[in-house]
Amino acid sequence: MSSRPIALELAHGLPSHAADTRAALDGVVDDLVALLEAQFPAGPDFPADALRTRLSQSRERLRTSECAPDASGAGRRLIGDASQAYARLSAHASAREAEFTGVIRLLRELVDGLRGDAVAFRHDLIRSSERVADLTQLEDIRTLRRALNREVDQLRQCVQQGERQEAARLSRVAGDLRKVDETMAQATGIGEGSHGLLGRPALLRDLAAEPHAHASIVICRIDEAQAIVDGHGAPVLERVIIALAHLLKGSFGNDTRVYRSSTQCVAMLLPRSAARQLAQQVRKVQARVAPEYEYERNGVTRRVVFTFSSVIAHTPGRTASNGVDALARAETQAEGVKGLSQLQTESSGLERLVDWFSSAG
């Protein structure tokens, strides 16, 4: 809308014969006023009704004026009212534009704030998701820990059950060994047992009975005796000991006295024999051990394999303690033998231990 005020130049004199011209002028004024009124906004903050009333009154005054001076005055008044209405309309439009600009600014600030809130909300949501993920992981860890605890409990129960079974087995083995020891303790040194084995008391008595003759003591120890007990039982170990005694008697003569010196060992006391000379005979006995021996249990034939290692010690026999000392040395050496079918021979001189000569089977 142009800011130029509406101006109508009306002549001060109006000819009487110009009725048609006056009617045309009134039509133009009505159109201009109608055009101006059409720009009035609807609303309580704009005095549209008051301005229309004033314009209507001015237009009516102009229409009813007959003489030129009255028409000129009415026209100027109409122009003033129209200019005032236009000024009010321009001020209202400027105010609305300012309000609209303010609203736009507020909307922009609101949008910017909402955008910032949205970004902050997004960040909060991401952090919340991360915390939820952490909590999920913690729950997974708790679940895994509970599962591991159950596995550990089951494993502990299995271990305890295995320990109880092993303890029961060892108890049975210990009972079997005690029975063997009791059987040996009941043996006397006077006569031979049912299997031709003499007890340890007989061995000690024979060592003390001949203090003035040199002799050799042979200790034969079953290799891995505990494995035989675990796999076959203590009675089978007894059979192995008896089989070894028979092999020794078959090689050294049926008159040879074979003693049961411990649960795993047998011993021979050979007067006037040199330790090195006996080594070859012991080696032959080791070679005569069969690859396996059969026995029957509960109607089932089973097989056992065994080897033995030997230690040969020498006693000068000058005093009663020489033989016992030689037996102690031989048994100590036999306990430390490593490997299968070993043979160790003592070389002595002047009643002192010089060395042990070893050879593997």
C-alpha positions in Angstrom: 0.0 0.0 0.0 1.4 3.4 -1.0 2.2 5.9 1.8 1.1 8.8 -0.3 -2.1 10.3 1.2 -5.2 10.5 -0.9 -5.7 14.0 -2.3 -8.8 15.0 -4.3 -8.7 18.4 -6.0 -12.2 19.8 -6.0 -13.1 22.9 -7.7 -14.5 25.7 -5.6 -17.2 26.4 -8.1 -19.5 23.8 -9.5 -21.5 24.7 -12.6 -25.2 23.9 -12.4 -25.2 22.2 -15.7 -22.6 19.6 -14.6 -24.9 17.2 -12.8 -23.5 14.3 -14.7 -20.0 15.3 -13.8 -21.0 15.5 -10.1 -22.5 12.1 -10.2 -19.3 10.7 -11.8 -17.2 12.4 -9.1 -19.4 10.9 -6.4 -18.9 7.5 -7.9 -15.1 7.9 -7.9 -15.2 9.0 -4.2 -17.4 6.1 -3.2 -15.0 3.6 -5.0 -11.9 5.1 -3.3 -13.6 5.1 0.1 -14.8 1.5 -0.4 -11.2 0.6 -1.5 -9.8 2.2 1.7 -12.4 0.5 3.9 -11.6 -2.8 2.4 -8.1 -2.6 3.8 -9.4 -2.2 7.4 -8.5 -5.4 9.4 -11.1 -7.1 11.5 -10.3 -7.2 15.2 -10.9 -5.3 18.4 -7.5 -3.5 18.3 -8.4 -1.5 15.1 -11.3 1.1 15.1 -12.7 0.0 11.8 -16.3 0.9 12.7 -15.5 4.4 13.9 -13.4 5.1 10.8 -16.2 3.8 8.5 -18.7 6.0 10.3 -16.6 9.1 9.9 -15.9 8.3 6.2 -19.6 7.6 5.7 -20.6 10.9 7.2 -18.0 12.8 5.2 -19.1 11.1 2.0 -22.7 11.9 2.8 -21.9 15.5 3.5 -20.0 15.8 0.2 -23.0 14.2 -1.6 -25.5 16.5 -0.2 -23.6 19.7 -0.6 -25.1 21.9 -3.4 -22.9 24.9 -3.7 -19.3 24.9 -4.6 -18.0 26.2 -1.3 -19.9 23.5 0.7 -18.7 20.8 -1.7 -15.1 22.0 -1.4 -15.2 22.0 2.4 -16.9 18.6 2.5 -14.3 17.3 0.0 -11.4 18.6 2.1 -12.9 17.0 5.3 -13.4 13.7 3.5 -9.8 13.9 2.4 -8.7 14.6 5.9 -10.8 11.7 7.3 -9.5 9.4 4.6 -5.9 10.5 5.3 -6.4 9.9 9.0 -7.9 6.4 8.3 -5.0 5.6 6.0 -2.5 6.7 8.7 -4.2 4.6 11.3 -4.2 1.7 8.9 -0.4 2.1 8.2 0.3 2.3 11.9 -1.7 -0.8 12.6 0.1 -2.6 9.8 3.5 -1.5 11.1 2.5 -2.7 14.6 1.3 -6.0 13.3 4.5 -6.4 11.3 6.5 -5.6 14.5 4.4 -8.1 16.4 4.9 -10.7 13.6 8.6 -10.0 13.7 8.6 -10.5 17.4 6.6 -13.7 17.1 9.1 -14.9 14.4 12.0 -14.1 16.8 10.3 -15.9 19.6 9.6 -18.9 17.4 13.2 -19.0 16.3 14.3 -18.8 19.9 11.8 -21.5 20.8 13.0 -23.7 17.9 16.6 -23.1 18.9 15.8 -24.0 22.4 13.9 -27.1 21.3 16.8 -28.1 19.1 19.2 -27.7 22.0 16.8 -29.7 24.2 16.6 -32.3 21.6 20.3 -32.6 21.4 20.6 -32.7 25.2 17.8 -35.3 25.2 19.6 -37.3 22.6 22.8 -37.2 24.6 20.9 -38.2 27.8 19.3 -41.0 25.9 22.6 -42.3 24.6 24.1 -42.1 28.1 21.0 -43.9 29.5 21.4 -46.6 26.8 25.0 -47.0 27.7 24.1 -47.3 31.4 21.4 -49.8 30.5 24.0 -51.7 28.4 26.4 -51.7 31.4 23.6 -53.0 33.6 22.9 -55.7 31.1 26.5 -56.6 31.1 26.6 -56.7 34.8 23.6 -58.9 34.8 25.3 -61.2 32.3 28.4 -61.2 34.6 26.2 -62.1 37.6 24.5 -64.9 35.6 27.9 -66.2 34.4 29.2 -66.0 38.0 26.3 -68.0 39.2 26.8 -70.6 36.5 30.5 -70.8 37.4 29.7 -71.2 41.0 27.4 -74.1 40.2 30.2 -75.6 38.1 32.7 -75.1 40.9 30.3 -76.7 43.4 29.8 -79.7 41.2 33.5 -80.0 40.6 34.2 -79.8 44.3 31.6 -82.5 45.0 33.2 -84.7 42.3 36.7 -84.1 43.8 35.4 -84.9 47.3 33.7 -88.0 46.0 37.0 -89.0 44.3 38.9 -88.3 47.5 36.5 -90.5 49.4 36.8 -93.3 46.9 40.6 -93.0 46.9 40.7 -92.9 50.7 38.6 -96.1 50.7 40.9 -97.7 48.2 44.0 -96.8 50.1 42.3 -98.0 53.3 41.7 -101.4 51.6 45.3 -101.5 50.3 46.6 -100.6 53.8 44.5 -103.4 55.2 45.9 -105.8 52.7 49.4 -104.7 53.6 48.7 -105.0 57.3 47.5 -108.6 56.7 50.8 -109.3 54.8 52.8 -107.8 57.7 50.9 -109.8 60.2 51.6 -112.9 58.2 55.3 -112.1 58.1 55.3 -111.3 61.8 53.8 -114.7 62.6 56.6 -116.5 60.7 59.3 -117.9 63.0 63.0 -118.2 62.3 63.2 -121.9 63.0 61.4 -123.6 60.1 60.4 -122.4 56.7 56.8 -121.2 55.9 54.5 -122.9 53.6 56.1 -121.2 50.6 59.8 -121.7 51.6 60.2 -118.1 52.9 61.8 -117.3 56.3 60.8 -114.2 58.3 62.9 -111.2 59.1 63.6 -112.3 62.7 65.2 -115.4 61.3 67.4 -113.2 59.1 68.6 -111.1 62.0 69.2 -114.2 64.1 71.3 -115.8 61.3 73.3 -112.6 60.9 74.2 -112.6 64.5 74.9 -116.3 64.7 78.0 -116.3 62.5 80.1 -113.3 63.5 83.5 -114.8 62.3 82.8 -115.5 58.6 82.6 -113.0 55.8 79.4 -113.2 53.7 77.3 -111.4 51.1 73.8 -110.1 51.6 71.5 -109.9 48.6 68.4 -107.7 48.7 65.9 -108.3 45.9 63.2 -105.6 45.7 60.1 -105.9 43.5 60.0 -102.9 41.1 56.8 -100.8 41.3 55.2 -103.0 43.9 52.5 -100.4 44.6 51.4 -100.5 41.0 50.9 -104.3 41.3 48.8 -103.8 44.5 46.7 -101.1 42.8 46.1 -103.1 39.7 45.8 -106.6 41.0 45.7 -106.5 44.8 48.0 -107.5 47.7 47.4 -111.3 47.3 48.9 -111.1 43.8 51.9 -109.2 45.2 52.4 -112.1 47.6 52.4 -114.6 44.7 55.0 -112.4 42.9 57.2 -112.5 46.1 56.8 -116.3 46.2 57.6 -116.6 42.5 60.8 -114.5 43.0 61.8 -116.7 45.9 61.4 -119.8 43.8 63.6 -118.2 41.0 66.3 -117.5 43.5 66.3 -121.0 45.0 66.4 -122.4 41.5 69.5 -120.4 40.7 71.4 -120.5 44.0 70.2 -123.9 45.1 67.3 -125.3 47.0 69.3 -125.2 50.2 69.6 -121.4 49.9 67.8 -119.6 52.7 65.5 -116.9 51.3 64.0 -114.4 53.8 61.0 -112.1 53.6 62.8 -108.9 54.8 59.9 -106.5 54.0 56.6 -106.3 52.1 58.4 -105.6 48.8 61.8 -107.3 49.4 63.3 -110.7 49.9 66.9 -111.3 51.1 69.6 -114.0 50.9 72.5 -114.5 53.3 75.3 -116.2 51.4 78.3 -117.0 53.6 81.8 -116.9 52.2 80.6 -115.4 48.9 82.1 -112.4 47.2 79.7 -109.6 46.2 81.1 -109.2 42.7 80.9 -112.9 42.0 77.2 -113.0 43.0 76.4 -110.2 40.6 76.5 -112.4 37.5 74.2 -115.0 39.1 71.7 -112.3 40.1 71.8 -110.9 36.6 70.9 -114.4 35.3 67.9 -114.6 37.7 66.7 -111.1 36.4 66.9 -112.5 32.9 64.9 -115.6 33.8 61.8 -113.6 34.9 59.0 -114.5 32.6 57.4 -111.8 30.4 54.2 -112.3 32.3 52.6 -114.6 34.9 49.0 -115.8 34.9 46.7 -116.1 37.8 43.0 -116.8 38.2 40.5 -114.7 40.2 36.8 -115.4 40.3 37.1 -117.7 37.4 38.9 -115.2 35.2 42.5 -115.6 34.1 44.5 -112.5 34.4 48.2 -111.7 33.8 50.8 -109.7 35.8 54.2 -108.5 34.8 57.0 -107.8 37.3 60.7 -107.1 37.5 63.1 -106.8 40.4 66.2 -104.8 41.3 69.0 -106.1 43.5 71.6 -104.7 45.9 74.5 -106.8 47.1 76.4 -105.8 50.2 79.4 -107.4 51.9 80.0 -108.1 55.6 83.4 -109.1 56.9 81.7 -111.0 59.8 84.3 -110.0 62.4 81.7 -108.8 64.9 78.1 -109.5 65.6 77.1 -106.0 64.3 78.9 -106.3 60.9 76.1 -108.3 59.3 73.3 -106.1 60.7 75.2 -103.0 59.4 75.6 -104.6 56.0 71.8 -105.4 55.9 71.0 -101.8 56.8 73.2 -100.5 54.0 71.7 -102.8 51.5 68.1 -102.0 52.4 68.8 -98.3 52.4 70.5 -98.6 48.9 67.6 -100.7 47.7 65.0 -98.1 48.7 66.8 -95.5 46.6 67.1 -97.6 43.4 65.5 -95.9 40.4 64.4 -97.8 37.3 63.7 -101.4 36.5 65.9 -104.4 36.9 68.7 -102.5 38.4 71.8 -104.2 40.0 74.1 -102.5 42.5 77.1 -104.1 44.1 79.0 -102.9 47.1 82.8 -102.9 47.0 84.4 -102.7 50.5 87.7 -102.9 52.1 89.1 -102.6 55.6 85.6 -102.6 57.0 84.6 -99.4 55.3 82.3 -98.7 52.4 84.2 -97.7 49.3 81.6 -97.6 46.4 78.6 -99.1 44.8 78.9 -100.4 41.2 75.6 -100.2 39.3 74.4 -101.7 36.1 71.0 -101.5 34.4 69.0 -104.5 33.2 
